[in-house]
Amino acid sequence: MQTEKKKLNFGCGFDYRDGWVNVDMSSKGNEYDEKIKTDKAFNFDKFPYPFKDNTFDYIYANQVLEHLLYPEKCIKELIRICKKRAIIEIRVPHFADYQAFENPTHKKYFSLNSINHMLYGSKLVRKELELTQQFWLRWFAKLITASPYVWERFLRGLFPVVRGCKWVIRVEK
């Protein structure tokens, strides 16, 4: 009999997921104080997090790290609360997307390779650039992801198509 995997929706916002542990920094929500549903609320910049070691099989963090003062410590803490071989999926806005700077609550900015400095012995399974909704440009994603430096350094002004970064990490302990 297979046991159900324990999943954490880290920084759930208004994306409450049944069967997951949904956490956010506040249950108040956005700047309009709209109430959000969480299972637990705590400050993501205070360590350690209120979970035991080796608790989760899967963590999903969508549009969270850019709001934190210490994203590298956050990832280290997420690795701590994961079981061995757990998966952490992270999405952040790319520094070249205008929305990264438009939101005054963003404290950090990321390129595709920023994750390379925050793996802490875990394995990067996949990294990719997420493009804007213009479907006809999606073919461009593989080319840009294959050479992110060239796009970030020289082509981002000509082709402002990247919205964010997606990283998938397998925890190694």
C-alpha positions in Angstrom: 0.0 0.0 0.0 1.4 3.4 -1.1 1.2 6.3 1.3 0.0 9.7 0.0 2.8 12.2 -0.5 2.8 15.2 1.8 2.7 18.4 -0.2 3.4 22.0 0.9 2.0 25.0 -1.0 4.5 27.5 0.2 3.2 31.1 -0.2 -0.2 29.9 -1.3 -1.8 33.3 -1.5 -5.3 32.8 -3.0 -4.3 29.4 -4.5 -5.5 27.2 -1.7 -5.1 23.5 -2.6 -7.1 20.7 -0.9 -5.0 17.9 0.4 -1.9 20.2 0.7 -0.5 22.1 3.6 -1.1 25.7 2.5 1.1 28.4 4.2 1.6 32.1 3.7 3.1 35.0 5.5 -0.3 36.4 6.4 -3.9 35.3 6.3 -5.0 38.9 5.5 -3.9 38.6 1.9 -3.1 41.4 -0.5 -2.9 45.2 -0.1 -6.7 45.4 0.1 -6.7 43.1 3.1 -8.7 40.5 1.3 -8.8 37.4 3.5 -6.9 34.3 2.2 -7.4 30.8 3.3 -4.3 29.2 4.9 -3.5 26.2 7.1 -0.7 28.1 8.8 0.7 31.7 8.6 4.2 32.6 9.6 7.0 35.0 8.7 9.1 33.4 5.9 12.1 35.6 6.9 12.2 34.1 10.4 14.1 30.8 10.8 13.6 28.0 11.5 10.2 27.3 9.9 7.6 25.6 12.1 8.0 22.2 10.5 10.0 19.2 11.5 12.9 17.9 9.4 12.0 15.5 6.6 8.3 16.3 6.5 7.4 17.0 2.9 7.7 15.0 -0.4 6.9 18.0 -2.6 7.0 21.8 -2.2 5.5 24.3 -4.6 6.6 27.9 -4.2 5.0 30.2 -6.8 6.0 33.9 -6.8 7.3 33.9 -3.3 11.1 34.2 -3.2 11.2 37.7 -4.7 9.2 39.0 -1.6 11.8 37.7 0.9 14.9 39.3 2.4 16.7 36.0 2.5 15.7 33.7 -0.4 18.9 31.7 -0.1 18.1 30.9 3.6 14.5 30.1 2.6 15.6 27.5 0.1 18.0 26.0 2.7 15.1 25.8 5.1 12.8 24.2 2.5 15.5 21.6 1.8 15.6 20.9 5.6 11.9 20.2 5.9 11.9 18.0 2.8 12.4 14.3 2.8 15.3 12.8 0.8 14.6 12.8 -2.9 11.7 15.3 -2.4 10.9 17.8 -5.2 10.9 21.5 -4.8 9.3 23.5 -7.7 10.0 27.2 -7.6 8.7 30.0 -9.9 9.9 33.6 -9.7 9.7 36.6 -12.0 12.7 37.1 -14.2 14.6 40.4 -13.6 13.9 41.5 -17.3 10.2 41.3 -16.9 8.8 44.8 -16.1 6.5 43.3 -13.5 9.5 42.3 -11.4 10.2 46.0 -10.7 6.6 47.2 -10.9 5.6 45.5 -7.6 7.1 47.5 -4.7 6.9 44.5 -2.4 9.6 42.7 -4.5 12.9 42.7 -2.6 15.0 40.4 -4.9 15.5 39.8 -8.6 16.5 36.6 -10.4 18.0 35.4 -13.6 17.7 31.8 -14.8 21.1 30.9 -13.2 20.4 32.5 -9.8 19.4 29.1 -8.5 22.9 27.7 -9.1 24.0 29.6 -5.9 21.3 28.2 -3.7 21.2 24.4 -4.2 23.1 23.4 -1.0 24.1 20.0 -2.3 20.7 19.2 -3.9 20.3 18.5 -7.6 18.8 20.9 -10.1 16.5 18.7 -12.2 15.3 21.4 -14.6 15.5 25.1 -15.1 13.6 27.0 -17.8 12.5 30.5 -18.7 8.7 31.0 -18.8 7.6 33.3 -21.6 4.8 35.7 -22.0 1.4 34.5 -23.2 2.3 35.1 -26.9 2.0 31.5 -28.0 3.8 32.1 -31.3 6.9 32.9 -29.3 7.0 29.7 -27.3 9.4 28.0 -29.7 11.8 30.7 -28.7 11.9 29.4 -25.1 14.1 26.4 -25.8 16.6 28.6 -27.7 16.7 31.2 -24.9 16.9 28.6 -22.1 19.8 26.9 -24.0 21.8 30.1 -23.9 20.3 32.4 -21.2 23.4 34.5 -20.9 23.2 35.6 -24.5 19.6 36.5 -24.2 19.9 38.2 -20.8 23.0 40.2 -21.8 22.3 41.1 -25.5 18.8 40.2 -26.7 16.4 41.0 -23.9 15.8 44.5 -25.2 15.0 43.2 -28.7 12.9 40.3 -27.5 11.3 41.1 -24.2 9.4 37.9 -24.0 10.5 36.3 -20.7 8.1 36.5 -17.8 9.8 34.3 -15.2 12.1 31.4 -14.2 11.0 27.9 -13.2 13.4 25.7 -11.2 12.8 22.1 -10.1 15.2 20.8 -7.4 15.5 17.2 -6.1 16.6 17.2 -2.5 19.7 15.3 -1.7 20.7 14.7 1.9 
